[in-house]
Amino acid sequence: MKQTIEVIGLGAGGIDQLSLGIYKKLLQAKVPIYVRTSVHPVVQSLQKEGIQLESFDDLYEQEEQFSAVYEKIANDLIDKAKEQSLIYCVPGHPMLAEKTVQLLLDQKDVDVSIVGGHSYLDALFTSLQIDPIDGFQFVDGMSFDRRTLNYRQHIIFCQVYDPFIASNVKLELLEDLPADYEVTIIDAAGSPEEKVLTVPLEQLDRTVGVSNLTSVYVPPVPSDLLNHTFNRLKEVIATLRGPDGCPWDRKQTHETLRPYAVEEVYELITAIDQKDDEGIIEELGDVLLQVMLHAQIGEDHDYFTIDDVIQSITNKMIRRHPHVFGQTSIQTVEELHENWEALKQMEKGKTERQSILDGVSPSLPSLAKAFQLQKKAATVGFDWDDVHDIWAKLDEEIQEVKEALQHGEMTDAEEEFGDVLFVLANLTRYYKINPEIALNRANEKFIHRFSYIEKRLQQLEKDIHNTPLEEMDDYWNEAKRKE
């Protein structure tokens, strides 16, 4: 006959929380009774009743990690139950934040039955006077991801066993909440020893002692404290586009926003070139604003949402990185590029692209477009073998420009100038330099130096229109030396 482990929850407080049925089962038990820990109000009361209980407290001293403790408890119980059925008691309810119970349920060697117990959540809700129907998260204080927290809901951290865990909870929350945001510490909820104390978040780990019966409650956070979160941004954009929103934002379309997308990207590039961290933050925000506005327009017309945008790029990144998210093995950067291009070609096949060049956006600035066209062509071997040949081609095209100009053929000259720029774009590609960024940096440099000339002439009270070129050139060189 297969032996059984009966799992009983001891509730959150004193013996009065035990149901009559569970109390009688423990009192009349003919099998060994084990408790995960004796540090619980009910255990002392049961022992006074003459009930023999054996705890696993010694394992907590032997192991550094709770996970190892839980594994040993579960394995020990399974070994014992193979010889004789037993009762295993845990704090609270067996199905609430009890890793040992989950480990027991996952095995097949012995039968496990859940008898029941009083959940300490009932006591917590009563002590805090909150209704979980408003939205509620129950979080393991020893192991959680801050990104999954929903601050609009009630949040309760359980298993805040010691000051170290309390400190970690505090530090994680301080990433999102102000230091003076009030949280509530609840110890031994529902028992005569219950303690409830509300403190500023920064004092969470140094106000009172914590124990295995300690929980931390974070009340719903007002919207104005969540301006750094994605959901809050989405909410703001939806409001701006809503019936009572901003007239300018409401009338925008994908088409009217096109110039701003280009403008914001170039401003970001400028901030990057200037190594301006604060500027990068601001300009990245402006780029993100364009994404959010386009997504909201799509949602307003029931075409797509920001979730579709995120899902699309997430799926693409996973699909394009099988060496990270799949089983593909890639050893070199060259193999990575080859695999990336192969995957892109497969995707193009699905979208029925007819040419290698089809992936180049027709809306790109001409210089960037030239760069991308030659980059695409090079993927199938249509490329120069030697960079010296590209330099020779540049000399050839420059000579053709000169000849066209000498003959007064301006149409031909325009075409030949285009060929020169096209070859230059190819040269930058060879040296892994983006021509648009390079030209933009040259533009910024020109603006800086010419502005310096204007400023110097203003200081000297001179009119720039009447200043000789030689003098302006001196100030240009002066600005260049200062760089």
Contacts in CASP RR format, 6 or more apart in sequence:
PFRMAT RR
TARGET T0000
AUTHOR 0000-0000-0000
METHOD contacts of the structure
MODEL  1
MKQTIEVIGLGAGGIDQLSLGIYKKLLQAKVPIYVRTSVHPVVQSLQKEG
IQLESFDDLYEQEEQFSAVYEKIANDLIDKAKEQSLIYCVPGHPMLAEKT
VQLLLDQKDVDVSIVGGHSYLDALFTSLQIDPIDGFQFVDGMSFDRRTLN
YRQHIIFCQVYDPFIASNVKLELLEDLPADYEVTIIDAAGSPEEKVLTVP
LEQLDRTVGVSNLTSVYVPPVPSDLLNHTFNRLKEVIATLRGPDGCPWDR
KQTHETLRPYAVEEVYELITAIDQKDDEGIIEELGDVLLQVMLHAQIGED
HDYFTIDDVIQSITNKMIRRHPHVFGQTSIQTVEELHENWEALKQMEKGK
TERQSILDGVSPSLPSLAKAFQLQKKAATVGFDWDDVHDIWAKLDEEIQE
VKEALQHGEMTDAEEEFGDVLFVLANLTRYYKINPEIALNRANEKFIHRF
SYIEKRLQQLEKDIHNTPLEEMDDYWNEAKRKE
2 110 0 8 1.000
2 111 0 8 1.000
3 81 0 8 1.000
3 82 0 8 1.000
3 83 0 8 1.000
3 84 0 8 1.000
3 85 0 8 1.000
3 86 0 8 1.000
3 110 0 8 1.000
3 111 0 8 1.000
4 81 0 8 1.000
4 85 0 8 1.000
4 110 0 8 1.000
4 111 0 8 1.000
4 112 0 8 1.000
4 113 0 8 1.000
5 77 0 8 1.000
5 78 0 8 1.000
5 81 0 8 1.000
5 85 0 8 1.000
5 86 0 8 1.000
5 87 0 8 1.000
5 88 0 8 1.000
5 104 0 8 1.000
5 110 0 8 1.000
5 111 0 8 1.000
5 112 0 8 1.000
5 113 0 8 1.000
6 25 0 8 1.000
6 85 0 8 1.000
6 86 0 8 1.000
6 87 0 8 1.000
6 88 0 8 1.000
6 113 0 8 1.000
6 115 0 8 1.000
7 87 0 8 1.000
7 88 0 8 1.000
7 89 0 8 1.000
7 90 0 8 1.000
7 94 0 8 1.000
7 101 0 8 1.000
7 104 0 8 1.000
7 112 0 8 1.000
7 113 0 8 1.000
7 114 0 8 1.000
7 115 0 8 1.000
7 116 0 8 1.000
8 22 0 8 1.000
8 25 0 8 1.000
8 26 0 8 1.000
8 87 0 8 1.000
8 88 0 8 1.000
8 89 0 8 1.000
8 90 0 8 1.000
8 94 0 8 1.000
8 115 0 8 1.000
8 116 0 8 1.000
8 117 0 8 1.000
9 22 0 8 1.000
9 89 0 8 1.000
9 90 0 8 1.000
9 91 0 8 1.000
9 92 0 8 1.000
9 93 0 8 1.000
9 94 0 8 1.000
9 115 0 8 1.000
9 116 0 8 1.000
9 117 0 8 1.000
9 118 0 8 1.000
10 18 0 8 1.000
10 35 0 8 1.000
10 40 0 8 1.000
10 42 0 8 1.000
10 43 0 8 1.000
10 89 0 8 1.000
10 90 0 8 1.000
10 91 0 8 1.000
10 92 0 8 1.000
10 117 0 8 1.000
11 17 0 8 1.000
11 18 0 8 1.000
11 42 0 8 1.000
11 91 0 8 1.000
11 92 0 8 1.000
11 93 0 8 1.000
11 117 0 8 1.000
11 118 0 8 1.000
11 119 0 8 1.000
11 120 0 8 1.000
12 91 0 8 1.000
12 92 0 8 1.000
12 118 0 8 1.000
12 119 0 8 1.000
12 120 0 8 1.000
12 122 0 8 1.000
12 123 0 8 1.000
12 124 0 8 1.000
12 188 0 8 1.000
12 189 0 8 1.000
12 190 0 8 1.000
12 191 0 8 1.000
12 213 0 8 1.000
13 40 0 8 1.000
13 41 0 8 1.000
13 42 0 8 1.000
13 120 0 8 1.000
13 123 0 8 1.000
13 188 0 8 1.000
13 189 0 8 1.000
13 190 0 8 1.000
13 191 0 8 1.000
13 192 0 8 1.000
13 194 0 8 1.000
13 213 0 8 1.000
14 41 0 8 1.000
14 42 0 8 1.000
14 45 0 8 1.000
14 190 0 8 1.000
14 191 0 8 1.000
14 192 0 8 1.000
15 23 0 8 1.000
15 41 0 8 1.000
15 42 0 8 1.000
15 45 0 8 1.000
15 46 0 8 1.000
17 42 0 8 1.000
17 118 0 8 1.000
17 123 0 8 1.000
17 190 0 8 1.000
17 191 0 8 1.000
18 26 0 8 1.000
18 42 0 8 1.000
18 117 0 8 1.000
18 118 0 8 1.000
19 117 0 8 1.000
19 118 0 8 1.000
22 115 0 8 1.000
22 116 0 8 1.000
22 117 0 8 1.000
25 87 0 8 1.000
25 115 0 8 1.000
26 33 0 8 1.000
26 46 0 8 1.000
26 51 0 8 1.000
26 87 0 8 1.000
26 89 0 8 1.000
27 49 0 8 1.000
27 51 0 8 1.000
29 51 0 8 1.000
29 87 0 8 1.000
31 84 0 8 1.000
31 85 0 8 1.000
31 86 0 8 1.000
31 87 0 8 1.000
32 52 0 8 1.000
32 54 0 8 1.000
32 80 0 8 1.000
32 84 0 8 1.000
32 86 0 8 1.000
32 87 0 8 1.000
33 51 0 8 1.000
33 52 0 8 1.000
33 53 0 8 1.000
33 54 0 8 1.000
33 86 0 8 1.000
33 87 0 8 1.000
33 88 0 8 1.000
33 89 0 8 1.000
34 53 0 8 1.000
34 54 0 8 1.000
34 55 0 8 1.000
34 56 0 8 1.000
34 77 0 8 1.000
34 80 0 8 1.000
34 86 0 8 1.000
34 87 0 8 1.000
34 88 0 8 1.000
34 89 0 8 1.000
35 43 0 8 1.000
35 53 0 8 1.000
35 54 0 8 1.000
35 55 0 8 1.000
35 56 0 8 1.000
35 88 0 8 1.000
35 89 0 8 1.000
35 90 0 8 1.000
36 55 0 8 1.000
36 56 0 8 1.000
36 73 0 8 1.000
36 88 0 8 1.000
36 89 0 8 1.000
36 90 0 8 1.000
36 91 0 8 1.000
36 98 0 8 1.000
36 100 0 8 1.000
37 43 0 8 1.000
37 55 0 8 1.000
37 56 0 8 1.000
37 57 0 8 1.000
37 60 0 8 1.000
37 91 0 8 1.000
37 212 0 8 1.000
38 44 0 8 1.000
38 53 0 8 1.000
38 55 0 8 1.000
38 57 0 8 1.000
39 57 0 8 1.000
39 211 0 8 1.000
39 212 0 8 1.000
40 91 0 8 1.000
40 212 0 8 1.000
40 213 0 8 1.000
41 188 0 8 1.000
41 191 0 8 1.000
41 192 0 8 1.000
41 193 0 8 1.000
43 53 0 8 1.000
43 55 0 8 1.000
43 89 0 8 1.000
46 53 0 8 1.000
47 53 0 8 1.000
53 89 0 8 1.000
56 69 0 8 1.000
56 72 0 8 1.000
56 73 0 8 1.000
56 76 0 8 1.000
59 69 0 8 1.000
59 72 0 8 1.000
59 73 0 8 1.000
60 69 0 8 1.000
62 69 0 8 1.000
63 69 0 8 1.000
63 72 0 8 1.000
66 99 0 8 1.000
66 142 0 8 1.000
66 161 0 8 1.000
67 99 0 8 1.000
70 99 0 8 1.000
70 100 0 8 1.000
70 103 0 8 1.000
71 103 0 8 1.000
73 100 0 8 1.000
74 100 0 8 1.000
74 103 0 8 1.000
74 104 0 8 1.000
74 107 0 8 1.000
77 86 0 8 1.000
77 88 0 8 1.000
77 100 0 8 1.000
77 104 0 8 1.000
78 104 0 8 1.000
78 107 0 8 1.000
78 109 0 8 1.000
78 110 0 8 1.000
80 86 0 8 1.000
81 110 0 8 1.000
82 109 0 8 1.000
82 110 0 8 1.000
88 100 0 8 1.000
88 104 0 8 1.000
90 98 0 8 1.000
90 100 0 8 1.000
90 101 0 8 1.000
91 120 0 8 1.000
91 212 0 8 1.000
91 213 0 8 1.000
92 98 0 8 1.000
92 117 0 8 1.000
92 118 0 8 1.000
92 119 0 8 1.000
92 120 0 8 1.000
93 116 0 8 1.000
93 117 0 8 1.000
93 118 0 8 1.000
93 119 0 8 1.000
93 120 0 8 1.000
93 121 0 8 1.000
94 101 0 8 1.000
94 114 0 8 1.000
94 115 0 8 1.000
94 116 0 8 1.000
94 117 0 8 1.000
95 101 0 8 1.000
95 114 0 8 1.000
96 119 0 8 1.000
96 120 0 8 1.000
96 121 0 8 1.000
96 138 0 8 1.000
97 138 0 8 1.000
97 140 0 8 1.000
97 158 0 8 1.000
97 159 0 8 1.000
101 112 0 8 1.000
101 114 0 8 1.000
104 112 0 8 1.000
105 112 0 8 1.000
120 189 0 8 1.000
120 190 0 8 1.000
120 215 0 8 1.000
121 132 0 8 1.000
121 138 0 8 1.000
121 156 0 8 1.000
123 189 0 8 1.000
123 190 0 8 1.000
123 191 0 8 1.000
123 194 0 8 1.000
124 156 0 8 1.000
124 186 0 8 1.000
124 189 0 8 1.000
124 215 0 8 1.000
124 217 0 8 1.000
125 131 0 8 1.000
125 132 0 8 1.000
126 189 0 8 1.000
126 190 0 8 1.000
127 186 0 8 1.000
127 189 0 8 1.000
127 190 0 8 1.000
127 194 0 8 1.000
127 196 0 8 1.000
128 154 0 8 1.000
128 184 0 8 1.000
128 186 0 8 1.000
128 196 0 8 1.000
128 217 0 8 1.000
130 136 0 8 1.000
130 154 0 8 1.000
130 217 0 8 1.000
130 219 0 8 1.000
132 154 0 8 1.000
134 153 0 8 1.000
134 154 0 8 1.000
134 220 0 8 1.000
135 150 0 8 1.000
135 152 0 8 1.000
135 153 0 8 1.000
135 154 0 8 1.000
136 153 0 8 1.000
136 154 0 8 1.000
136 155 0 8 1.000
136 156 0 8 1.000
137 149 0 8 1.000
137 150 0 8 1.000
137 153 0 8 1.000
137 154 0 8 1.000
137 155 0 8 1.000
137 156 0 8 1.000
138 156 0 8 1.000
138 158 0 8 1.000
139 149 0 8 1.000
139 155 0 8 1.000
139 156 0 8 1.000
139 157 0 8 1.000
139 158 0 8 1.000
140 157 0 8 1.000
140 158 0 8 1.000
140 159 0 8 1.000
141 157 0 8 1.000
141 158 0 8 1.000
141 159 0 8 1.000
141 160 0 8 1.000
141 165 0 8 1.000
141 168 0 8 1.000
141 169 0 8 1.000
141 216 0 8 1.000
142 159 0 8 1.000
142 161 0 8 1.000
142 165 0 8 1.000
144 157 0 8 1.000
144 172 0 8 1.000
146 172 0 8 1.000
146 173 0 8 1.000
146 175 0 8 1.000
146 176 0 8 1.000
149 155 0 8 1.000
149 176 0 8 1.000
151 176 0 8 1.000
151 177 0 8 1.000
151 218 0 8 1.000
151 220 0 8 1.000
151 221 0 8 1.000
151 225 0 8 1.000
151 226 0 8 1.000
151 229 0 8 1.000
152 220 0 8 1.000
152 221 0 8 1.000
152 226 0 8 1.000
153 220 0 8 1.000
154 217 0 8 1.000
154 218 0 8 1.000
154 219 0 8 1.000
154 220 0 8 1.000
155 217 0 8 1.000
155 218 0 8 1.000
156 215 0 8 1.000
156 216 0 8 1.000
156 217 0 8 1.000
156 218 0 8 1.000
157 169 0 8 1.000
157 215 0 8 1.000
157 216 0 8 1.000
157 217 0 8 1.000
157 218 0 8 1.000
158 215 0 8 1.000
159 165 0 8 1.000
159 212 0 8 1.000
160 166 0 8 1.000
160 169 0 8 1.000
160 210 0 8 1.000
160 214 0 8 1.000
160 215 0 8 1.000
160 216 0 8 1.000
161 210 0 8 1.000
161 211 0 8 1.000
161 212 0 8 1.000
161 214 0 8 1.000
162 210 0 8 1.000
163 205 0 8 1.000
163 206 0 8 1.000
163 209 0 8 1.000
163 210 0 8 1.000
165 210 0 8 1.000
166 204 0 8 1.000
166 205 0 8 1.000
166 210 0 8 1.000
166 214 0 8 1.000
166 216 0 8 1.000
167 204 0 8 1.000
167 205 0 8 1.000
169 204 0 8 1.000
169 205 0 8 1.000
169 216 0 8 1.000
170 201 0 8 1.000
170 202 0 8 1.000
170 204 0 8 1.000
170 205 0 8 1.000
173 181 0 8 1.000
173 183 0 8 1.000
173 201 0 8 1.000
173 204 0 8 1.000
173 218 0 8 1.000
174 201 0 8 1.000
174 202 0 8 1.000
176 221 0 8 1.000
176 226 0 8 1.000
176 228 0 8 1.000
176 229 0 8 1.000
177 201 0 8 1.000
177 218 0 8 1.000
177 221 0 8 1.000
177 225 0 8 1.000
178 201 0 8 1.000
178 225 0 8 1.000
179 200 0 8 1.000
179 201 0 8 1.000
179 202 0 8 1.000
180 200 0 8 1.000
180 201 0 8 1.000
180 202 0 8 1.000
181 200 0 8 1.000
181 201 0 8 1.000
181 221 0 8 1.000
181 225 0 8 1.000
182 198 0 8 1.000
182 199 0 8 1.000
182 200 0 8 1.000
182 201 0 8 1.000
182 219 0 8 1.000
183 198 0 8 1.000
183 199 0 8 1.000
183 200 0 8 1.000
183 201 0 8 1.000
183 204 0 8 1.000
183 216 0 8 1.000
183 217 0 8 1.000
183 218 0 8 1.000
183 219 0 8 1.000
184 196 0 8 1.000
184 197 0 8 1.000
184 198 0 8 1.000
184 199 0 8 1.000
184 216 0 8 1.000
184 217 0 8 1.000
184 219 0 8 1.000
185 195 0 8 1.000
185 196 0 8 1.000
185 197 0 8 1.000
185 198 0 8 1.000
185 199 0 8 1.000
185 204 0 8 1.000
185 207 0 8 1.000
185 208 0 8 1.000
185 210 0 8 1.000
185 214 0 8 1.000
185 215 0 8 1.000
185 216 0 8 1.000
185 217 0 8 1.000
186 194 0 8 1.000
186 195 0 8 1.000
186 196 0 8 1.000
186 214 0 8 1.000
186 215 0 8 1.000
186 216 0 8 1.000
186 217 0 8 1.000
187 193 0 8 1.000
187 194 0 8 1.000
187 195 0 8 1.000
187 196 0 8 1.000
187 208 0 8 1.000
187 209 0 8 1.000
187 210 0 8 1.000
187 211 0 8 1.000
187 213 0 8 1.000
187 214 0 8 1.000
187 215 0 8 1.000
188 194 0 8 1.000
188 195 0 8 1.000
188 211 0 8 1.000
188 213 0 8 1.000
189 213 0 8 1.000
189 215 0 8 1.000
191 213 0 8 1.000
195 208 0 8 1.000
197 207 0 8 1.000
197 208 0 8 1.000
199 207 0 8 1.000
204 216 0 8 1.000
223 232 0 8 1.000
223 235 0 8 1.000
226 232 0 8 1.000
227 233 0 8 1.000
233 288 0 8 1.000
233 292 0 8 1.000
234 292 0 8 1.000
234 296 0 8 1.000
234 306 0 8 1.000
237 249 0 8 1.000
237 289 0 8 1.000
237 292 0 8 1.000
237 293 0 8 1.000
237 295 0 8 1.000
237 296 0 8 1.000
238 296 0 8 1.000
238 299 0 8 1.000
239 245 0 8 1.000
240 246 0 8 1.000
240 249 0 8 1.000
240 250 0 8 1.000
241 249 0 8 1.000
241 250 0 8 1.000
241 293 0 8 1.000
241 296 0 8 1.000
241 297 0 8 1.000
241 300 0 8 1.000
242 250 0 8 1.000
249 293 0 8 1.000
252 293 0 8 1.000
252 297 0 8 1.000
253 297 0 8 1.000
254 294 0 8 1.000
254 297 0 8 1.000
257 290 0 8 1.000
257 293 0 8 1.000
257 294 0 8 1.000
257 297 0 8 1.000
260 290 0 8 1.000
261 287 0 8 1.000
261 290 0 8 1.000
264 283 0 8 1.000
264 286 0 8 1.000
264 287 0 8 1.000
264 289 0 8 1.000
264 290 0 8 1.000
265 287 0 8 1.000
266 440 0 8 1.000
267 283 0 8 1.000
267 286 0 8 1.000
268 280 0 8 1.000
268 283 0 8 1.000
268 284 0 8 1.000
268 286 0 8 1.000
268 287 0 8 1.000
269 437 0 8 1.000
269 440 0 8 1.000
270 283 0 8 1.000
270 440 0 8 1.000
270 444 0 8 1.000
271 279 0 8 1.000
271 280 0 8 1.000
271 282 0 8 1.000
271 283 0 8 1.000
272 280 0 8 1.000
273 437 0 8 1.000
273 440 0 8 1.000
273 441 0 8 1.000
273 444 0 8 1.000
291 306 0 8 1.000
291 309 0 8 1.000
292 306 0 8 1.000
295 304 0 8 1.000
295 305 0 8 1.000
295 306 0 8 1.000
295 308 0 8 1.000
295 309 0 8 1.000
296 306 0 8 1.000
298 304 0 8 1.000
298 305 0 8 1.000
299 305 0 8 1.000
299 306 0 8 1.000
318 325 0 8 1.000
319 343 0 8 1.000
319 347 0 8 1.000
320 340 0 8 1.000
320 343 0 8 1.000
320 344 0 8 1.000
322 328 0 8 1.000
322 339 0 8 1.000
322 343 0 8 1.000
323 329 0 8 1.000
323 330 0 8 1.000
323 336 0 8 1.000
323 339 0 8 1.000
328 339 0 8 1.000
330 336 0 8 1.000
330 339 0 8 1.000
341 379 0 8 1.000
348 358 0 8 1.000
348 359 0 8 1.000
353 359 0 8 1.000
356 376 0 8 1.000
356 377 0 8 1.000
356 379 0 8 1.000
356 380 0 8 1.000
357 373 0 8 1.000
357 376 0 8 1.000
357 377 0 8 1.000
359 376 0 8 1.000
360 369 0 8 1.000
360 372 0 8 1.000
360 373 0 8 1.000
360 376 0 8 1.000
361 369 0 8 1.000
361 372 0 8 1.000
362 369 0 8 1.000
364 372 0 8 1.000
365 436 0 8 1.000
366 421 0 8 1.000
367 421 0 8 1.000
367 425 0 8 1.000
367 435 0 8 1.000
367 436 0 8 1.000
367 439 0 8 1.000
368 434 0 8 1.000
368 435 0 8 1.000
368 436 0 8 1.000
370 421 0 8 1.000
370 422 0 8 1.000
370 425 0 8 1.000
370 426 0 8 1.000
370 435 0 8 1.000
371 425 0 8 1.000
371 426 0 8 1.000
371 428 0 8 1.000
371 429 0 8 1.000
371 434 0 8 1.000
371 435 0 8 1.000
371 436 0 8 1.000
374 383 0 8 1.000
374 422 0 8 1.000
374 425 0 8 1.000
374 426 0 8 1.000
374 429 0 8 1.000
375 429 0 8 1.000
377 383 0 8 1.000
378 429 0 8 1.000
384 390 0 8 1.000
384 393 0 8 1.000
384 426 0 8 1.000
384 430 0 8 1.000
387 427 0 8 1.000
387 430 0 8 1.000
390 423 0 8 1.000
390 426 0 8 1.000
390 427 0 8 1.000
390 430 0 8 1.000
391 427 0 8 1.000
393 423 0 8 1.000
394 420 0 8 1.000
394 423 0 8 1.000
394 424 0 8 1.000
394 427 0 8 1.000
397 416 0 8 1.000
397 419 0 8 1.000
397 420 0 8 1.000
397 423 0 8 1.000
398 420 0 8 1.000
400 416 0 8 1.000
400 419 0 8 1.000
401 413 0 8 1.000
401 416 0 8 1.000
401 417 0 8 1.000
401 419 0 8 1.000
401 420 0 8 1.000
404 410 0 8 1.000
404 412 0 8 1.000
404 413 0 8 1.000
404 415 0 8 1.000
404 416 0 8 1.000
405 413 0 8 1.000
424 435 0 8 1.000
425 435 0 8 1.000
428 434 0 8 1.000
428 435 0 8 1.000
428 438 0 8 1.000
429 435 0 8 1.000
445 483 0 8 1.000
448 479 0 8 1.000
448 483 0 8 1.000
449 476 0 8 1.000
449 479 0 8 1.000
449 480 0 8 1.000
450 476 0 8 1.000
452 475 0 8 1.000
452 476 0 8 1.000
452 478 0 8 1.000
452 479 0 8 1.000
452 482 0 8 1.000
453 464 0 8 1.000
453 472 0 8 1.000
453 475 0 8 1.000
453 476 0 8 1.000
453 479 0 8 1.000
454 464 0 8 1.000
456 475 0 8 1.000
456 478 0 8 1.000
457 463 0 8 1.000
457 464 0 8 1.000
457 467 0 8 1.000
457 472 0 8 1.000
457 475 0 8 1.000
464 472 0 8 1.000
END
